[in-house]
Amino acid sequence: MKSGKQRKQQLQKTRKDKAERQARAVVEPMPSQRPKDSAVVNIAALAPFNSYGPPDWYQRGYYLDKPFKCKDCGVDEVWTATQQKWWYEVAKGQPFSHAIRCRACRRTKRETKADARRRSGHTD
C-alpha cells in the first residue's frame, strides 16, 4: 500500500507523461496540406479544457476562417483564422466558444456596458 505522498507523486508523473504524449501526438500538418488563409494551432498556449473530445481545429492542427451571422444586426461576417488564434491562445478563450457578433456590434455592446457602469457608480 502506498502513502499519500507516494500516490500524489505517481499521479503527478502520470499527468505529466499524458501531457507530453498529447503534445507529441499532434503533428503539424505539411505546409502543402494547410490552406493559405489558415493559422497553426499552438496547443501549449491553449487554456485547459475538460470535455469529451477536442474541437475540430485542435485535431486538424490549424484554424480556418469561419463564417457566421451577427446575433444583433444579422450581417454575414467571417471570423478569421488569425482572430481565432488570438482568441484561443492569447485571450485564453474556451475552446468551444465562437464569435456571435460583428466588430461594430461588439464595440457598441462594450460601450453600452461601460456607460451603464459609469452611470450606476460601479468601478471595477
C-alpha positions in Angstrom: 0.0 0.0 0.0 1.3 3.4 -0.9 1.4 6.5 1.2 -0.5 9.7 0.3 2.8 11.3 -0.7 3.8 8.4 -3.0 0.4 8.4 -4.6 0.5 12.1 -5.2 3.9 11.8 -6.9 2.6 8.9 -9.0 -0.4 11.0 -10.1 1.8 14.0 -11.0 4.1 11.8 -13.1 1.1 10.2 -14.8 -0.4 13.6 -15.7 3.0 14.9 -16.9 3.5 11.8 -19.1 0.0 12.2 -20.5 0.6 15.9 -21.4 3.8 15.0 -23.1 2.2 12.2 -25.2 -0.6 14.6 -26.2 1.9 17.3 -27.3 3.8 14.7 -29.4 0.6 13.2 -30.8 -0.4 16.4 -32.7 1.8 16.6 -35.7 1.9 20.0 -37.5 0.4 19.5 -41.0 2.6 19.8 -44.0 2.5 23.3 -45.4 1.2 22.0 -48.7 -1.8 20.4 -46.9 -2.7 23.5 -44.9 -4.7 26.2 -46.7 -3.0 29.6 -47.2 -5.6 31.6 -45.0 -5.2 29.3 -42.0 -3.2 29.7 -38.8 -1.3 26.9 -37.0 -2.6 25.8 -33.5 -0.1 26.2 -30.6 -1.5 23.6 -28.2 0.8 24.7 -25.4 -0.8 28.2 -25.4 -4.4 27.0 -25.1 -6.4 27.3 -21.9 -7.0 23.9 -20.2 -10.3 22.4 -21.0 -12.1 19.2 -19.9 -14.5 17.8 -22.4 -15.4 14.5 -24.1 -13.4 15.4 -27.1 -11.3 18.2 -28.6 -12.7 20.7 -31.1 -12.2 20.1 -34.9 -9.4 22.7 -35.2 -7.5 21.1 -32.4 -7.4 17.7 -34.2 -6.8 19.4 -37.6 -3.8 21.4 -36.3 -4.8 24.7 -37.8 -7.6 27.3 -37.7 -9.8 28.1 -40.7 -11.8 31.2 -41.5 -15.3 30.6 -40.1 -18.4 32.4 -41.4 -21.1 33.5 -39.0 -24.2 35.7 -38.8 -24.1 38.6 -36.3 -26.6 37.9 -33.5 -27.6 41.6 -33.2 -27.6 43.1 -36.7 -27.8 39.9 -38.9 -24.8 40.8 -41.1 -22.8 37.9 -42.5 -19.2 38.1 -41.1 -16.1 35.9 -41.1 -14.2 35.0 -38.0 -10.7 34.8 -39.5 -8.1 32.2 -38.6 -5.8 34.8 -37.0 -8.7 36.2 -34.9 -9.4 32.6 -33.7 -5.7 32.1 -32.9 -5.7 35.2 -30.8 -9.0 34.3 -29.0 -8.0 30.8 -28.1 -4.2 31.2 -27.4 -3.7 34.8 -26.2 -7.0 35.7 -24.6 -7.4 32.0 -23.4 -11.0 31.7 -24.6 -12.8 28.5 -24.1 -12.2 26.0 -27.0 -15.9 25.5 -27.8 -16.7 29.2 -27.8 -17.0 31.1 -31.1 -17.8 34.6 -32.5 -21.5 35.6 -32.5 -21.3 39.4 -33.0 -19.6 41.6 -35.6 -16.9 44.1 -34.6 -19.3 47.0 -34.7 -21.9 45.3 -32.5 -19.3 44.1 -30.0 -18.0 47.7 -29.8 -21.5 49.1 -29.3 -22.3 46.5 -26.6 -19.0 47.2 -24.8 -19.7 50.9 -24.8 -23.2 50.4 -23.6 -22.0 48.3 -20.7 -19.3 50.8 -19.8 -21.8 53.6 -19.9 -24.2 51.7 -17.6 -21.4 51.0 -15.1 -20.4 54.7 -15.2 -24.0 55.8 -14.5 -24.5 53.4 -11.7 -21.3 54.3 -10.0 -19.6 50.9 -10.2 -15.8 51.0 -10.6 -14.4 47.6 -11.5 
